[in-house]
């Protein structure tokens, strides 16, 4: 693949000659976002015996490794392989040292990468080509993504397309993963498999090891002992001190504690009514998982915690968004899509709004204050597969109380498009009430002061009439990949887009000098303290 002089990406492959060329930039009112580089996987390393899976992407930031007071297995692994790594570093140059970019994921964690160790696999051949970077155990930002039966790790400080590490699973496919930057005991990466099995591992330990399999992994729900349906979404609980949640394709969600044995015996009572939300706790103190939440009939497609960990949002095959008070284990509110399943959801950093997207090709904006849809967006031509607020985008205007009154958010879909939206709450026209047989009355401004009554707690609402909810249009619509998209992540310096086939593109924000290194350490510290992970917005002008 080459960059043509006209700023388009062209390819010499005759198979793709018929597809329109993709632009290497897109315009917004604040300037151009430019394609900086791409990340992908070596196709020769994939094994499709277990079928394809949709690629999901996680960003992981590793902090400086504390000096161990006593020798550990990890340190011995380092000394045993340091010769290979330093030799590779001389050949390749320092991946992390060459550029100091800082990327932050949708969960607020930032990640830096530095290493080149190409293959570590369960059941993989030993003839793999190993390369590593001398900065491998220091700070770094890493891109973690699954393709087929493998997990790949890429160095985001290197423009090298190929991953620095791959881990293959012999009996099942990895389908979801999550990273906890604040992990205390080293286990910071979760991996969920299509078999229902779950692993927690240390990312740093995987990068240090030159072997072909997961190292030092804690194994949960082994061989589907608790639930043998596919893992669909996995996340650490913010402030949960090592607790995490795993959602499954049968509509159940399980709460685990990392500090407990992964093989702890857990048995839960039979679910009496599949249509009703219910919570069951494990009978014994050593059990793991510690709780089961039955959410819905059919698959839970995505889960997301508010940044403070107080609320949990789920979306599912039945088309409903559900929002729970996590500590009280109580359903707060929810509502249905206009058509089909909901596939993705995301919180605003302030916890006031929730985005959803799904099979009705629409994006919906939910208000936690009003417990209902306050806007819907039309612009995709196929299913919406990923949504996220851009918490690093700065609103051109704010009110006297320094409150966020305008949000920027993005969405990606199976139509291969990235859409950016601006949502200005004070300018959204809100329907007040509809008189019998008459037209609705509208008003601008704060919604909560206008609704006749807030929906009762725990109510799942049908989809509102489209004419009763303000419609928003995308600010930007840009075709970014040739394959259907599966996710996007906003970072301080870029927007990352991923397609379901395992290709990731990094789009630099306007004003970011490509050749000028930035102080990622300072940027990360500032962002984690002052900013949550995401944000959003709206306009009628569409930039191509």
C-alpha positions in Angstrom: 0.0 0.0 0.0 1.4 3.4 -0.9 0.5 7.1 -0.5 -0.4 8.6 -3.8 0.6 12.2 -4.6 -3.0 13.4 -4.4 -3.3 12.4 -0.7 -5.2 9.2 -1.4 -4.3 5.7 -0.4 -3.9 3.5 -3.5 -3.1 -0.2 -3.7 -1.5 -2.3 -6.4 -3.8 -5.3 -5.6 -6.1 -6.0 -8.5 -8.7 -7.4 -6.1 -9.1 -4.0 -4.5 -8.7 -1.9 -7.7 -12.4 -1.5 -7.9 -12.9 0.1 -4.5 -12.7 3.9 -4.3 -9.5 5.4 -2.9 -9.5 6.4 0.7 -8.4 9.9 1.7 -5.6 10.2 4.2 -7.2 13.1 6.0 -10.6 14.5 6.9 -11.7 18.1 7.7 -13.3 19.5 10.8 -13.9 23.2 11.8 -10.8 23.0 14.0 -8.6 21.7 11.1 -7.5 18.5 9.4 -7.1 15.1 11.0 -4.3 13.3 9.1 -3.6 9.6 8.8 -0.3 9.2 10.7 0.2 5.5 10.5 -1.5 2.1 10.6 -1.2 -1.0 12.8 -2.1 -4.5 11.7 -1.1 -8.2 12.1 1.1 -10.5 10.1 -1.6 -12.5 8.3 0.7 -15.6 8.1 0.5 -15.9 11.8 -3.3 -16.3 12.0 -5.0 -19.6 12.4 -8.7 -19.6 11.4 -9.5 -23.2 12.5 -11.9 -21.8 15.1 -13.5 -19.2 12.9 -13.1 -15.4 12.7 -13.9 -13.0 15.4 -14.5 -9.3 15.4 -11.5 -7.3 16.4 -11.7 -5.2 19.6 -9.0 -2.7 20.6 -7.7 -1.8 24.1 -5.0 0.7 24.9 -2.7 0.0 27.8 -0.3 2.3 29.5 2.5 0.8 31.6 4.0 2.9 34.3 7.6 2.8 35.4 8.4 -0.6 36.8 9.2 -0.3 40.5 12.6 -1.9 41.5 11.9 -5.3 43.1 13.3 -5.7 46.6 13.9 -9.4 46.0 14.6 -11.4 42.8 11.5 -12.5 41.0 10.7 -14.8 38.2 10.0 -11.7 36.0 13.5 -10.3 36.7 15.1 -13.6 35.9 13.2 -13.7 32.6 14.6 -10.3 31.9 18.2 -11.2 32.5 17.9 -14.4 30.6 16.7 -12.7 27.4 18.3 -9.3 27.7 20.9 -10.2 25.1 18.3 -10.9 22.5 16.4 -7.7 23.3 19.5 -5.5 23.3 20.6 -6.9 20.0 17.2 -6.3 18.5 17.2 -2.8 19.9 20.5 -2.0 18.1 18.9 -3.3 14.9 15.6 -1.6 15.2 16.4 1.5 17.2 14.4 2.4 20.4 10.7 2.1 19.7 9.5 4.0 22.7 12.4 6.3 22.8 12.0 7.5 19.2 8.7 9.2 19.8 6.9 10.1 23.0 3.3 9.9 22.1 0.7 9.4 24.8 -2.5 7.6 24.1 -5.4 7.3 26.4 -8.2 4.7 26.1 -12.0 5.1 26.5 -11.7 4.0 30.1 -9.4 6.9 30.9 -6.2 4.9 31.1 -3.3 6.0 29.0 -0.7 3.7 27.4 2.8 3.9 26.1 4.6 1.1 24.2 8.1 0.0 23.8 9.2 -3.5 22.7 9.6 -5.7 19.8 9.1 -9.4 20.7 7.2 -10.8 17.9 5.6 -14.1 18.9 4.4 -15.7 22.1 1.8 -18.3 21.6 0.0 -21.1 23.2 0.6 -24.0 20.9 2.6 -22.0 18.4 5.7 -23.2 16.7 9.1 -22.5 18.2 10.5 -21.2 15.0 9.1 -17.7 15.6 11.1 -14.6 15.0 11.8 -12.8 18.3 12.7 -9.2 18.6 12.5 -6.9 21.6 13.3 -3.4 22.6 15.7 -2.5 25.4 13.0 -0.3 26.9 10.5 -3.1 27.1 10.0 -3.1 30.9 9.8 0.7 31.3 6.9 3.0 30.7 5.0 2.5 27.4 1.8 2.7 25.5 0.6 -0.5 23.9 -2.2 -1.3 21.6 -3.9 -4.7 22.3 -6.2 -6.3 19.8 -7.6 -9.7 18.9 -7.8 -11.3 15.5 -8.8 -14.9 15.0 -7.3 -17.1 17.6 -4.6 -14.5 18.6 -4.0 -11.5 20.8 -1.6 -9.0 19.3 0.3 -6.3 21.1 1.7 -3.3 19.1 4.0 -0.4 20.1 2.2 2.8 19.7 5.4 4.8 19.8 6.7 3.0 16.7 5.4 3.5 13.2 6.1 -0.2 12.5 2.9 -1.8 11.3 3.6 -5.3 12.7 2.9 -6.2 16.3 5.7 -6.8 18.8 4.0 -9.8 20.4 1.4 -12.3 19.6 -0.3 -14.9 21.8 -2.3 -17.7 20.2 -5.0 -19.7 22.0 -5.3 -23.4 21.0 -8.8 -24.1 22.1 -10.8 -20.9 21.8 -10.7 -17.4 20.4 -10.1 -14.2 22.4 -13.0 -11.9 21.9 -12.8 -9.1 24.5 -10.2 -7.5 26.8 -9.6 -4.7 29.2 -6.7 -3.0 30.9 -6.4 -1.5 34.4 -3.7 1.1 34.8 -4.1 1.2 38.5 -3.7 -2.5 39.2 -1.8 -3.1 42.4 -0.5 -6.6 42.1 0.7 -6.6 38.5 -2.3 -8.4 36.9 -3.7 -5.6 34.8 -5.0 -7.2 31.6 -8.2 -9.2 31.3 -8.9 -11.5 28.3 -12.3 -13.1 27.6 -12.7 -16.1 25.3 -15.5 -17.4 23.0 -15.5 -20.5 25.2 -16.5 -18.4 28.3 -13.0 -18.8 29.9 -11.4 -15.6 31.3 -7.7 -14.9 32.1 -6.1 -12.1 34.1 -2.4 -11.5 33.4 0.4 -9.0 33.8 1.0 -7.2 30.5 4.5 -6.4 31.4 5.2 -10.0 32.2 3.9 -11.1 28.8 6.2 -8.6 27.1 9.2 -9.7 29.1 8.7 -13.3 28.4 10.2 -14.9 25.2 8.0 -18.0 25.4 5.0 -19.0 23.4 2.2 -18.8 25.9 0.5 -16.7 28.6 2.8 -16.4 31.6 1.6 -16.3 35.2 -2.1 -16.2 34.2 -5.0 -16.6 36.6 -7.7 -18.7 35.0 -11.4 -18.0 35.8 -14.5 -20.0 34.6 -12.1 -22.7 33.4 -13.7 -24.8 30.7 -17.0 -22.9 31.2 -17.4 -24.4 34.7 -19.7 -21.4 35.7 -20.9 -20.3 32.3 -20.0 -21.9 29.0 -21.5 -19.2 26.7 -19.3 -16.7 24.8 -17.8 -13.8 26.6 -19.1 -10.6 24.9 -17.7 -7.8 27.0 -15.3 -7.4 29.9 -14.3 -4.5 32.1 -12.6 -3.6 35.4 -14.8 -1.8 37.9 -13.5 1.8 38.4 -12.2 2.0 42.0 -13.2 -1.6 42.5 -9.8 -2.7 43.9 -9.3 -5.5 41.5 -12.9 -6.5 40.9 -14.1 -6.9 37.3 -17.2 -7.8 35.4 -17.7 -10.3 32.5 -20.8 -10.3 30.3 -21.9 -13.4 28.4 -24.0 -14.2 25.3 -26.7 -15.9 27.5 -27.7 -12.6 29.1 -25.7 -13.1 32.4 -23.1 -11.0 33.9 -20.6 -12.1 36.5 -18.6 -10.2 39.1 -15.1 -11.5 39.9 -12.5 -10.5 42.5 -9.0 -10.7 41.3 -7.7 -11.3 44.8 -9.6 -14.6 45.0 -8.6 -18.0 43.5 -9.8 -18.2 39.9 -10.9 -21.8 40.6 -13.1 -20.9 43.6 -16.2 -23.0 43.6 -19.3 -21.0 42.7 -22.8 -22.2 42.2 -25.9 -20.1 41.7 -29.6 -20.9 41.9 -31.6 -21.6 38.7 -33.0 -18.4 37.2 -36.7 -18.6 37.7 -37.8 -15.9 35.2 -35.6 -15.3 32.2 -37.4 -12.0 31.5 -36.7 -10.4 34.8 -33.5 -8.8 36.2 -32.1 -10.6 39.2 -29.0 -10.8 41.2 -27.6 -13.9 43.1 -24.6 -14.0 45.3 -22.2 -16.8 45.8 -22.8 -18.9 49.0 -19.2 -19.1 50.2 -16.7 -16.4 51.0 -14.0 -18.1 48.8 -16.3 -18.4 45.8 -15.3 -16.7 42.5 -17.3 -15.2 40.8 -18.9 -13.6 43.8 -22.2 -12.6 42.1 -24.3 -13.3 39.0 -26.5 -10.6 37.5 -29.2 -11.9 35.1 -29.7 -9.0 32.8 -31.8 -10.1 29.9 -32.8 -12.9 27.5 -30.3 -13.2 24.7 -26.8 -11.7 24.5 -25.4 -8.8 26.4 -23.5 -7.1 23.6 -21.6 -4.4 25.5 -21.1 -3.0 29.1 -19.7 0.2 30.3 -19.2 1.8 33.8 -19.5 5.5 34.5 -16.1 7.0 35.3 -16.8 7.0 39.0 -17.9 3.3 39.0 -21.4 4.3 40.4 -23.4 3.2 37.4 -23.3 0.3 34.9 -24.8 0.5 31.4 -25.5 -2.6 29.4 -26.9 -3.0 25.8 -28.2 -6.3 24.4 -29.7 -8.4 21.7 -33.2 -7.5 22.9 -32.6 -3.9 21.8 -32.6 -2.4 25.4 -30.2 -0.1 27.1 -30.3 -0.7 30.9 -28.6 1.4 33.5 -28.0 0.1 37.0 -26.9 1.5 40.3 -24.0 -0.8 40.7 -23.6 -0.7 44.5 -27.3 -1.0 45.1 -27.7 -3.7 42.4 -30.7 -1.8 41.2 -32.1 -1.1 37.7 -32.4 2.7 37.3 -33.7 3.2 33.8 -33.5 2.0 30.2 -35.1 2.1 26.9 -35.4 0.4 23.5 -33.9 0.9 20.1 -36.0 1.8 17.2 -35.2 -1.5 15.5 -33.0 -4.5 16.3 -30.2 -5.0 18.8 -28.1 -2.4 20.5 -24.4 -3.1 19.9 -22.4 -0.5 21.8 -22.6 2.1 24.6 -20.4 4.8 26.2 -20.6 7.3 29.0 -19.7 11.0 29.0 -16.9 11.9 31.4 -19.3 13.7 33.7 -21.7 10.8 33.8 -24.6 12.9 32.5 -25.1 11.2 29.1 -24.9 7.8 27.5 -24.4 7.0 23.9 -25.9 3.9 22.2 -25.7 2.5 18.7 -27.0 -0.6 17.0 -28.8 -2.3 14.2 -31.2 0.6 13.5 -28.2 2.6 12.1 -28.8 5.4 14.6 -27.0 7.0 17.5 -29.0 7.8 20.6 -28.1 10.2 23.4 -29.5 9.3 26.8 -29.8 11.8 29.7 -29.3 10.3 33.2 -31.0 13.3 34.7 -34.1 12.9 32.7 -33.8 9.1 32.3 -34.8 9.2 28.6 -33.5 9.9 25.1 -32.8 13.6 24.5 -31.4 13.3 20.9 -30.9 10.8 18.1 -28.5 11.0 15.2 -28.9 9.8 11.7 -25.9 9.5 9.3 -24.7 5.9 9.2 -25.8 3.6 6.3 -25.4 0.4 8.3 -25.2 -0.9 11.9 -23.4 1.3 14.4 -20.7 -0.8 16.0 -18.8 1.7 18.2 -19.4 5.0 20.0 -17.3 7.2 22.2 -17.1 10.7 23.7 -14.1 12.7 23.0 -12.9 14.0 26.4 -9.9 15.7 25.0 -11.8 18.0 22.7 -12.2 21.5 24.1 -15.5 23.2 23.7 -15.1 26.7 22.1 -17.6 28.0 24.7 -18.6 27.2 28.2 -20.9 28.8 30.8 -19.9 30.8 33.8 -19.9 27.8 36.1 -17.3 26.1 33.8 -19.8 23.3 33.1 -19.7 21.3 29.9 -22.5 22.6 27.7 -21.2 21.1 24.4 -19.9 17.6 23.8 -18.0 16.0 20.9 -18.5 12.3 20.2 -17.8 9.9 17.5 -19.3 6.8 16.0 -18.2 4.1 13.6 -20.2 1.6 11.7 -20.3 -1.4 9.3 -20.6 1.2 6.5 -16.8 1.8 7.1 -17.5 5.4 8.1 -16.3 7.5 11.1 -18.8 10.1 12.0 -18.1 13.0 14.4 -20.9 14.8 16.1 -21.3 18.0 18.2 -24.0 18.0 20.8 -24.8 21.4 22.3 -27.3 20.8 25.1 -28.6 24.4 25.5 -29.5 24.6 21.8 -31.3 21.3 21.6 -35.1 21.8 21.1 -36.9 19.7 23.6 -40.6 18.6 23.1 -42.6 19.4 26.2 -45.9 17.7 25.9 -48.4 16.6 23.2 -52.0 17.7 23.6 -54.5 15.0 22.5 -54.9 15.3 18.8 -52.6 18.3 18.7 -49.0 19.1 17.8 -46.2 19.0 20.4 -45.0 22.1 22.2 -41.3 22.7 22.0 -38.8 24.6 24.2 -35.1 25.1 24.2 -32.8 24.9 27.2 -32.5 22.5 30.1 -34.6 19.4 29.6 -35.2 18.6 33.3 -37.1 21.8 33.9 -39.6 21.0 31.1 -40.5 17.3 31.2 -43.9 16.9 32.9 -42.5 14.2 35.1 -39.4 12.1 35.3 -39.9 8.5 34.4 -40.3 6.3 37.4 -37.2 4.5 38.7 -36.6 1.1 37.1 -38.8 1.7 34.0 -37.7 0.3 30.6 -39.3 2.5 28.0 -40.3 1.8 24.5 -38.6 3.8 21.7 -40.0 7.3 21.7 -41.6 8.7 18.5 -38.9 10.2 16.4 -40.8 13.5 16.0 -40.8 13.9 19.8 -37.0 13.8 20.1 -34.5 16.3 18.5 -32.6 15.0 15.6 -28.9 15.8 15.2 -26.7 15.5 12.1 -23.0 14.6 11.9 -20.3 17.2 11.7 -18.0 14.9 9.8 -18.6 11.8 7.8 -15.5 10.1 6.5 -14.9 6.6 5.1 -11.8 5.5 6.9 -11.4 1.8 6.1 -12.4 -0.7 3.4 -13.8 -3.2 5.9 -16.6 -2.7 8.4 -15.5 -0.9 11.6 -15.6 -2.3 15.1 -14.4 0.5 17.4 -12.8 3.9 18.0 -10.8 5.4 20.8 -10.0 9.1 21.4 -6.6 10.1 22.7 -5.1 13.4 23.5 -3.2 13.5 20.2 -5.3 11.3 17.9 -8.3 9.3 17.0 -7.9 5.5 16.6 -10.2 3.6 14.3 -10.3 -0.2 14.0 -11.9 -2.5 11.5 -13.3 -5.9 12.3 -10.4 -7.6 10.3 -7.8 -6.3 12.7 -6.4 -3.1 11.0 -6.0 0.0 13.1 -5.5 3.6 11.9 -4.1 6.5 13.9 -5.5 9.9 12.9 -3.5 12.8 14.3 -5.4 15.8 15.6 -5.1 19.2 13.9 -2.0 21.1 15.2 -0.1 18.0 16.3 3.4 18.1 14.6 4.1 14.6 13.3 7.9 14.9 13.7 8.0 16.7 17.0 8.1 14.5 20.1 5.8 15.4 22.9 6.2 15.0 26.6 3.9 12.1 27.1 4.6 11.8 30.8 3.5 15.3 31.5 0.5 15.0 29.2 -0.6 11.8 30.8 -0.3 13.1 34.3 -2.3 16.2 33.5 -5.0 14.3 31.6 -5.6 11.6 34.2 -5.9 14.2 37.0 -8.0 16.8 35.1 -9.9 14.8 32.5 -12.1 11.8 32.5 -12.0 9.6 29.5 -14.6 10.8 27.0 -16.9 13.7 25.6 -19.4 14.7 22.6 -21.3 17.4 20.1 -23.8 18.6 17.0 -24.1 20.6 13.7 -25.8 20.6 10.4 -22.7 21.2 8.3 -21.1 17.9 7.1 -17.4 18.0 6.3 -16.1 15.3 3.9 
